[in-house]
Amino acid sequence: MKFSFKHAALFAASFALVACSSVKLDGSQPDANTVKTVDVTNGIGADGVPAPANRTIYFDLDSYVVRPDGQTVVNSQAAFLLKNKSQHVMLQGHTDERGTTEYNIALGQRRSESVRQALALQGVQANQMEAVSVGKEKPAVMGSDESAWSKNRRVELVY
């Protein structure tokens, strides 16, 4: 009985995923209301929040200091949040895979707090921000080399 139940459950789950797909398989064009666009002049998406490419700040190894390239992201996010006082952002601090879980949770928290402080210095209200740590649990890139690690040492701004 277990064998047939597993197959039935697998079939049902597969069917549900296919049935819920938003991609039309008949070759027709998607509905204009379902296509998200980004205004490339200001990086704001159709949903009213900054485009994903403009919401990541990268860090050096064992550091929580916002780099100059990250300051550009902080500046644009601060401008957005100052114009949109009702908008809330979660600052998720990430690390690469090296180090203990405890160390990486603490470093991720320091990174997210560093970005929170940089935004606050530009006038963003404390009630608009929440700083959390993810540590090494959700890598952006899989791999055990510097090219992967450098993409995993980050703070993501999640609206």
C-alpha positions, 0 to 999 in steps of 0.5 A: 500500500505504501508504494502506490500511495507514494506514486499517487502523492508524487503524481498529484504534486506534479499535476498541481505544479503543472496546473499552477504554472503561469507560463502558457504552453500553447505559444501565446503571449503572456497577459500584459498584466502579468509581465513585470517591468522595471523602469531602467531610469530609476531601477524601480519595478512595476510593483513599486520596489527597487529592482533586485539587482539594486538590493544587494551589498557585498562585503570583504572576508570577515568584514562588516564594513560597507564598501564603496560599491555598497554605499551606492546601493545604500544611497539609492535604497535610502532615497527610495525609503525616504520617499516611501515612508510606509515601506518596510525593508528586511536587511538579511545578513549572509556569510560564506560557508567558512567558519562555524555556524555561531560565528557566521550568524554573528557576522551576518547580524553585524553586516545587517546592522551595519547596513541598517546604521548606514541607512539610518544615517541618511534619515531612514526611520528605525521602524522601516528596517529590520536587521536579521542574520541568515549566516551561511544557510542560504548561499547565493552561489554554490561553490567552495572558491573565492568567486562563490564566497565573494557573492555569498558575503552580502546583505540583501534588502528584502521588501 
